[in-house]
């Protein structure tokens, strides 16, 4: 599943191509995604412009003067900018065609993604209103995270991946951040010390920033807006490396499952 850096990479790639270009056509080939695409979306969007493209967690938010188009990539969603006459591929569900004859094309083989319209304050949308702070903002700070963790006895990795605690720190980056911070992924959240929490907040910001700069992580289903893969996988310390030697101490990395998600850690570096 695309995580925050992948979605942010998409946003940065899309932004120059979609802002302030009048929409002349919306083609919906398959509306049956996680939630049905609104049947009147073409009527709503034609002749409008996206005035802003932002991100909240893993949601892309395309702002217009009358409302916001909310896009989620789901498990396998891909969004690209292509010439409008580009031949359609299997699972190309939606084209938003602009006046320059380029289009935003949404492809989703598993159809777990979403494309929804909201005419009110987008931050009050049911999918967004209860989300935690963005990890790269000042709202995600040691005092906040420590207070949040004190109320939780679950494994720290599960708390770090909980969108009510902080958004967008998915499985890949939770593995990496906990390794770099020297915190065992099974450590009960309420037992993580203030010092360790402070270090973890700093590391989460560093890991996500590095991943965004590198274009996200190369995954089978992730392609950025220009069609290129990400490259952060080249620098991963633990994720996907179970059974291999630790890059720091050479101890064999342990792979297990926490909350049904693959988890890799070093028993020496993350006591």
C-alpha positions in Angstrom: 0.0 0.0 0.0 1.3 3.5 -0.8 2.3 5.2 2.4 2.7 8.9 3.2 6.0 9.5 1.3 4.5 7.8 -1.8 1.4 9.9 -1.6 3.4 13.1 -1.0 5.5 12.2 -4.0 2.4 11.8 -6.1 1.1 15.2 -4.9 4.3 16.9 -5.8 4.4 15.3 -9.2 0.7 16.1 -10.0 0.6 19.6 -8.7 2.2 21.5 -11.6 -0.1 19.7 -14.1 -3.5 20.0 -12.4 -3.6 23.4 -10.8 -5.6 26.2 -12.6 -6.3 24.1 -15.7 -10.0 24.0 -16.6 -11.5 20.6 -16.6 -13.2 19.8 -19.9 -14.2 16.2 -19.4 -14.5 13.5 -16.7 -14.6 9.9 -17.9 -15.7 7.3 -15.4 -15.2 3.7 -16.7 -15.9 1.9 -13.4 -17.4 3.6 -10.4 -17.2 0.6 -8.2 -14.3 1.4 -5.9 -14.2 1.0 -2.1 -17.1 3.5 -2.1 -19.0 4.3 -5.4 -17.7 7.3 -7.3 -20.5 9.9 -7.3 -22.5 9.5 -10.4 -22.8 13.3 -10.9 -19.0 13.9 -10.6 -18.6 14.8 -14.3 -21.3 17.4 -14.0 -19.8 18.8 -10.9 -16.2 19.1 -12.2 -16.6 20.1 -15.8 -15.5 23.8 -16.3 -14.0 23.9 -12.8 -10.4 24.3 -11.9 -8.4 22.7 -9.1 -7.0 25.7 -7.2 -5.0 23.7 -4.7 -3.7 20.2 -4.2 -2.9 19.2 -0.6 -2.6 16.0 1.4 -4.1 14.8 4.7 -2.5 11.5 5.8 -2.7 9.3 2.7 -5.6 11.3 1.2 -5.0 13.7 -1.8 -7.3 16.7 -1.6 -8.1 18.5 -4.9 -9.7 21.8 -4.0 -12.1 23.7 -6.3 -14.2 26.8 -5.6 -17.3 24.6 -4.8 -15.8 21.7 -2.9 -13.0 19.1 -2.7 -12.3 15.9 -4.6 -10.9 13.4 -2.1 -8.6 10.7 -3.6 -7.2 7.7 -1.8 -4.9 5.2 -3.6 -6.0 2.2 -1.5 -3.9 -0.9 -1.8 -2.9 -0.7 -5.4 -4.0 2.7 -6.7 -1.9 4.6 -9.3 -2.4 8.1 -10.5 -0.6 9.6 -13.5 -0.6 12.5 -15.8 -0.8 11.3 -19.4 -1.9 12.7 -22.8 -5.7 12.4 -23.0 -5.4 10.2 -26.1 -3.2 7.6 -24.4 -4.7 4.2 -24.9 -6.6 2.9 -21.9 -5.2 0.0 -19.9 -7.0 -2.5 -17.8 -8.2 -1.0 -14.5 -8.0 2.6 -15.7 -11.2 3.6 -14.0 -11.2 7.4 -14.2 -9.8 10.2 -16.5 -10.0 13.9 -15.6 -9.2 15.7 -18.8 -7.9 19.2 -18.8 -8.0 22.0 -21.4 -4.4 21.3 -22.4 -5.5 17.7 -23.5 -3.6 16.0 -20.7 -5.5 14.0 -18.1 -5.2 12.7 -14.6 -5.7 9.0 -14.9 -6.6 6.8 -12.0 -5.8 3.1 -12.1 -6.7 0.6 -9.3 -6.5 -3.1 -9.9 -7.9 -4.1 -6.5 -10.5 -1.3 -6.4 -9.8 -0.5 -2.7 -9.1 3.2 -3.5 -11.6 6.0 -3.3 -12.6 9.1 -5.3 -15.2 11.1 -3.4 -16.7 14.6 -3.6 -17.3 16.9 -0.5 -18.9 20.3 -0.8 -18.4 21.4 2.8 -15.2 21.9 5.0 -13.1 19.0 3.9 -11.4 18.8 7.3 -14.8 17.8 8.7 -15.2 14.9 6.3 -16.0 11.7 8.2 -12.8 10.1 6.8 -10.6 13.0 8.0 -12.1 14.5 11.1 -10.7 12.0 13.6 -7.2 11.7 12.1 -4.2 12.4 14.3 -1.6 15.1 13.5 0.6 15.2 10.5 4.1 13.7 11.4 6.0 16.5 9.6 4.3 19.3 11.5 4.9 20.8 14.9 1.7 19.3 16.1 3.6 15.9 16.2 6.0 16.6 19.0 7.5 14.7 22.0 5.0 16.1 24.5 2.0 15.2 22.4 3.3 11.7 21.6 4.3 10.9 25.2 0.8 11.9 26.4 -0.8 9.8 23.8 1.3 6.7 24.5 0.7 6.9 28.3 -2.9 5.8 27.6 -2.0 2.8 25.5 -0.7 -0.6 26.5 -0.4 -2.0 23.0 2.9 -2.5 21.2 4.6 0.7 20.3 4.6 -0.3 16.6 0.8 -0.5 16.6 0.5 2.9 18.2 2.9 4.4 15.7 0.8 3.0 12.8 -2.5 4.2 14.4 -3.9 7.1 12.4 -5.6 8.4 15.5 -2.2 8.9 17.0 -0.3 10.1 14.0 -1.2 9.8 10.3 0.8 8.3 7.5 3.5 6.3 9.4 2.7 3.0 7.7 4.4 -0.4 8.1 7.6 0.3 6.2 8.4 3.5 8.0 7.3 2.3 11.4 9.9 -0.6 11.0 12.6 1.8 10.0 11.9 4.5 12.6 11.8 2.1 15.5 15.1 0.5 14.4 16.8 3.9 14.1 15.4 5.0 17.4 16.6 1.7 19.1 13.1 0.8 20.3 11.8 -2.8 20.3 8.6 -2.9 18.2 6.8 -5.0 20.9 7.6 -2.6 23.8 4.3 -1.6 25.4 3.5 2.0 24.4 3.0 3.3 27.9 6.5 2.1 28.9 8.4 4.1 26.3 10.4 6.7 28.2 10.2 10.5 27.6 13.8 10.4 26.2 12.9 7.5 23.8 9.7 9.2 22.7 11.7 12.4 21.9 14.2 10.4 19.9 11.4 8.6 18.1 9.6 11.8 17.1 12.8 13.1 15.6 13.6 9.9 13.8 10.1 9.6 12.3 10.4 13.0 10.8 13.9 12.2 9.4 12.8 8.9 7.9 9.7 10.3 6.2 11.6 13.4 4.9 14.4 11.2 3.5 11.8 8.9 1.8 10.0 11.9 0.3 13.3 13.3 -1.0 14.1 9.9 -2.5 10.7 9.6 -4.2 9.1 7.1 -1.9 9.8 3.4 -1.5 9.9 1.1 -4.6 6.9 -1.2 -4.2 5.3 -3.4 -6.8 2.1 -1.3 -6.9 3.6 2.2 -6.4 4.4 4.5 -9.4 4.8 8.2 -9.0 2.8 10.8 -11.0 5.4 10.8 -13.8 5.4 7.0 -14.0 8.8 6.5 -12.3 9.3 4.3 -9.2 10.6 5.4 -5.9 14.1 4.6 -4.6 14.0 4.7 -0.8 14.1 0.9 -0.7 17.8 1.1 -1.4 18.4 2.5 2.1 16.1 0.4 4.2 17.7 -1.0 7.3 15.2 -3.6 8.3 11.9 -3.7 6.3 12.0 -6.7 3.9 15.3 -7.9 5.3 14.2 -10.6 7.8 17.0 -13.2 8.3 19.7 -11.0 6.8 22.5 -9.4 8.9 21.8 -6.1 10.6 23.5 -3.2 8.8 24.7 -1.9 12.2 25.8 -4.9 14.3 25.7 -7.8 11.8 23.3 -9.7 14.1 20.6 -11.7 12.2 17.4 -9.7 11.9 14.2 -11.2 13.3 11.0 -11.2 11.3 7.6 -11.7 13.0 4.1 -10.3 12.6 2.5 -7.6 14.8 -1.1 -6.7 14.2 -1.0 -8.9 11.1 1.8 -6.8 9.5 5.3 -8.0 8.8 7.8 -6.7 11.4 11.6 -6.9 11.2 13.9 -5.8 14.0 17.3 -6.4 15.5 17.4 -8.0 19.0 20.8 -6.3 19.7 20.0 -2.8 18.4 16.4 -2.8 19.7 16.6 -4.3 23.2 
